[in-house]
Amino acid sequence: MTVGAGPVKGIDVHECARLIEAGKAVLIDVREENEWNAERIPGAVLFPLSTFLSNAPAPEPGKIGIFHCRSGRRTADHFDKFVAVGFEDTVHMEGGILDWKAQGYRTTS
């Protein structure tokens, strides 16, 4: 898939969980605050897409930035914004929180 400035790099939820568990990645939720308050992935940090340009996360040295939303559409459509943050590598979690739950991973509210 190519959107914006370049190709969108996606990973599935299993690879996402593996990278987070290994301490190699930061999971960044770009949904809006009301979505976050209703349900979120433990350990994720919130940076809503609506305010992302004025409030982007600082890259963590040596870590991959994994961006996620509800279904993967928002992160794919705005991938170039996330790459611009400057993480060592930037990917989006395919299927979003919906696939995360469908694959049996835990969420919290």
N, C-alpha and C positions, 0 to 999 in steps of 0.2 A: 504494500500500500504506500502511495506517495501523497503526502499532504504538505502544503506550505513549502518550507525551504528544503526539505529532503525526505527520504524514506522514513516511515514510522517503524520503529523497532519494538516489537511486542514479545512478551513472554507469557507463558501460561501460569495459572495460579500455583501449580506445584513447584515450578522453578522459582516463582516469587517467594513462596513460603520457605523454600530451601535457602535462598540468598539471605532472607531476613533472619532465619534461625542461625545461620553461620556468621551473622554480624557483618555481612558484606554489603548491605543495602539499607536505604531509608525508604519507607513506604509513605508516599505523599498523596493524601486524599484531596482531590480538587472539587468535590461536590460542595454544595452550599451548606451553611451552618445548620439549617433545619434538617437536612438529610443526615448530617453528621450526628446531630442530637438524637435522631430516631434510631440510628444503627451505625456502627463503625467496626473496623477491623482493629483488634487490640494492637497497640504499638504504632499505629499510623499517626501521622501528624496532619493537621488540617490547614490547607492553603486554598481557599475557595477560588474558583476560576474567575468569578466576578470581580475580585480584587487582586488577582494574581500579579498583574503588571506593577502595581504599587506595593505589593507585599509578597514577594517571592521568597522561597526558602533559601538560606545560604547553603551552598554545597558543603558536604562534609568530606574532608580529604580521604581519599582511598575508598570511598563508598559509591555505590551505584544509586542513582535516583530512580525509584520505581514509582510511576504516577498512576493513580487509579481513580475511577469514577463509578457510576452505577453499573453501566454495561460495557464500558470501553469506548464508547462513541466520542465523548467529550475529550478524552485523553488522546485519541487518534486525531481528531479534528484540530486540536491545538498543540500538537506535538512540538512544533518549532519553538513555542514559548518555553516549553520545559527544557529543551536542549540548551536554550540560551542561558539558563541558570548557571551552567558550568560544572555539573557533576562529572566525575571521571567517566561515567557512561550513563546514558539516560534511556529508559525503556518505559513502555506502558504495559500495564497488566491487562491482558486480553480478557474480555468477559466481565471485567469489573467486579464489584462486590457481589453481584448476582451469581457469577460463576464461582466465586470464592465460597459462597454458601452452598451452592449446588454440589460442589466437590467435597463438602463435609467439613470445611474449615469454620472455626468459631468466629462469631461477631459478638459485640456487646452494645449496650445502649446507655 
